[in-house]
Amino acid sequence: MLFNDDDPSFPKPLVVTEDHKPELPGEKARIEACPDPRAEVRMVAEDHYRIYLAGEDTPGLTMGRCLADFVLSPAITPDPEYERYDIPDGAQWWAIVASDGIWEFLMPETVHKSMAKKLRLKGPVETNKCIVEMGLKRWQTYEGDYCDDITSVLIQFNQMQKGRTTVERQINLTHVQSETITSGDYGGHYVVGSLDKKDAQSQDVPDETDVEGMSKQMPAGDED
C-alpha cells in the first residue's frame, strides 16, 4: 500500500497491490499453460483455490507467485509485478509492505485513518508496531487462538524530524575528515569520518555535550 499524506482530502491509498491469487484469470492461464510441470488450479472450498500438480493432490499452494518453490516452478514464478512512481521533493508519502496476516481483517483505508497521525508524531518504528498489534487483535477477535503469519514493513519517504534537527542533517559533509567507506552486514554502505570541533562550531553543529543538553531540553511531543 502506498499512501499520500500531503492531501488530507484524499483518504484512500495511492496504490493498492493485487494479490496473485491462482483463480485470477491471468494467473490461472499462465499457470495452466506451463508444459512442464503440468499444474492445475482447483477450487477446494467456496472462494478458495489451490494449485496442484496435474492429477495429484500436492502441493496445494494458494499463491501464483512465490520464492524458492522447487515443485511447481516455473508454472509459478518469483517474478513480481511493479510500477514506477516519481515522488515529489518533500512529499509525505509512506508505504506498508505486509503479509496477508495484516490484510486479512484490516482494510487499507482503516490503517491509513488510524495510523497517519501516529506516523507524524511517533515515527515509522512505533507506528509499524501498532499496525502489527492491530492485526493481532483482529485475529484474536475473529479466529481465537489461530493467527496467520504476520510480517509488516513501513517505509516513510522524505521523513521529517519533529522537535529538533538531527546532527547528521546539520553537518556539512565537506568538513568531514578522514572519510572512509565501509560495508554494512546487509550490503549497505556507510560514510565513516571525524569532524573537528573547530569545524563543527563554525557550522553551528552541536558537539556531544550540546546534543545531550538538547535532548534534555526538548519539549514533550504531542500525544495521540
C-alpha positions, 0 to 999 in steps of 0.5 A: 500500500502506498499512501499520500499524506500531503492531501488530507482530502484524499483518504484512500491509498495511492496504490493498492497491490493485487494479490496473485491469487491462482483463480485470477484469470491471468494467473490461472492461464499462465499457470495452466499453460506451463508444459512442464510441470503440468499444474492445475488450479482447483477450487477446494472450498467456496472462494478458495483455490489451490494449485496442484500438480496435474492429477495429484493432490500436492502441493496445494499452494494458494499463491501464483507467485512465490520464492524458492518453490522447487515443485511447481516452478516455473508454472509459478514464478518469483517474478513480481509485478511493479510500477514506477512512481516519481515522488515529489521533493518533500512529499509525505508519502509512506508505504506498508509492505505486509503479509496477508496476516495484516490484510486479512481483517484490516482494510487499507483505508482503516490503517491509513485513518488510524495510523497517519497521525501516529506516523507524524508524531511517533515515527515509522518504528512505533507506528509499524508496531501498532499496525502489527498489534492491530492485526493481532487483535483482529485475529484474536477477535475473529479466529481465537487462538489461530493467527496467520503469519504476520510480517509488516514493513513501513517505509516513510519517504522524505521523513521529517524530524519533529522537535529538533534537527538531527546532527547528521542533517546539520553537518556539512559533509565537506568538513568531514575528515578522514572519510572512509567507506565501509560495508554494512552486514546487509550490503549497505554502505556507510560514510565513516569520518571525524569532524573537528570541533573547530569545524563543527562550531563554525557550522553551528553543529552541536558537539556531544555535550550540546546534543545531550543538553538538547535532548534534555531540553526538548519539549514533550511531543504531542500525544495521540 
